[in-house]
Amino acid sequence: MSGLIILLTILCFLVIFVGLLGTIFPVLPGAPLIFVAALILAVLDNFQRISVGTLIWLGVIAIVSYLINFFWVARGVKKNSTSNTGLLFSGIGAVVGFLVFNFIGLLVGLIFGFIVG
């Protein structure tokens, strides 16, 4: 193996470790990080150790866990009597922030949208 592949493999394992921490600490997106790292590892290894079926299941688990987290937070926010306008603007701000500035923009857009709403 070349040095670049070894470096990327080590980096992927570190991302998987951070993803595992993300399943414990709600600040980190655990399942999506694990999925992305597994996808990169599978591509680096030409799908010899991680099959396409495994990646599909990891993708489904990542999407379901992200949606459950999203709706659980929305339920908690609604339970604390947040206005519908604040929820709408925070959602729009999060999407626009994510599209423009990636994950940092998601957080900033979410907070800015909530303040505006």
Secondary structure, DSSP 8 states (H G I E B T S, - for coil): --HHHHHHHHHHHHHHHHHHHHHHSTTS-HHHHHHHHHHHHHHHTTTSSS-HHHHHHHHHHHHHHHHHHHHHHHHHHHHTT--HHHHHHHHHHHHHHHHHHHHHHHHHHHHHHHHH-
